[in-house]
Amino acid sequence: MNCRSGCGACCIAPSISSPIPGMPGGKPAGVRCVQLTPENLCLLFETAERPAVCRSLRPGAGMCGGSAEEAMERLAAMERETEPGDS
């Protein structure tokens, strides 16, 4: 599966703990990455500046679903499921 053009869910829903150009502390879940255009395209997609975690994401039906809205829901659910628990 290829990325759905204009989706941007993976640049909004998950938290990213590594530095991103313009966001040196990473980004919290649900916050739009500063490198995401108004058209939901990644400005760093084909560059070495793109964080490793972003480069490692591989679109698939389980993550992306059938629409951008479904991708946002699925990624937000994955984020909630992987949050550190209270100890």
Solvent accessible surface area in square Angstrom, and as a share of the most:
residue,aa,sasa,rsa
1,M,124,0.55
2,N,133,0.68
3,C,74,0.44
4,R,73,0.27
5,S,100,0.65
6,G,31,0.30
7,C,21,0.13
8,G,9,0.09
9,A,1,0.01
10,C,36,0.22
11,C,21,0.13
12,I,25,0.13
13,A,5,0.04
14,P,22,0.14
15,S,52,0.34
16,I,11,0.05
17,S,111,0.71
18,S,42,0.27
19,P,92,0.58
20,I,4,0.02
21,P,45,0.28
22,G,64,0.61
23,M,26,0.11
24,P,111,0.70
25,G,70,0.67
26,G,9,0.09
27,K,6,0.02
28,P,81,0.51
29,A,45,0.35
30,G,53,0.51
31,V,61,0.35
32,R,97,0.35
33,C,13,0.08
34,V,80,0.46
35,Q,29,0.13
36,L,13,0.06
37,T,21,0.12
38,P,124,0.78
39,E,111,0.50
40,N,38,0.20
41,L,87,0.43
42,C,37,0.22
43,L,110,0.55
44,L,12,0.06
45,F,88,0.37
46,E,154,0.69
47,T,57,0.33
48,A,99,0.77
49,E,108,0.49
50,R,32,0.12
51,P,12,0.08
52,A,65,0.50
53,V,71,0.41
54,C,21,0.13
55,R,105,0.38
56,S,72,0.47
57,L,56,0.28
58,R,178,0.65
59,P,31,0.19
60,G,22,0.21
61,A,74,0.57
62,G,51,0.49
63,M,28,0.12
64,C,14,0.09
65,G,13,0.13
66,G,64,0.62
67,S,37,0.24
68,A,29,0.23
69,E,120,0.54
70,E,54,0.24
71,A,1,0.01
72,M,65,0.29
73,E,117,0.52
74,R,83,0.30
75,L,11,0.05
76,A,30,0.23
77,A,30,0.23
78,M,77,0.35
79,E,33,0.15
80,R,149,0.54
81,E,138,0.62
82,T,105,0.61
83,E,103,0.46
84,P,130,0.82
85,G,65,0.62
86,D,154,0.80
87,S,163,1.05
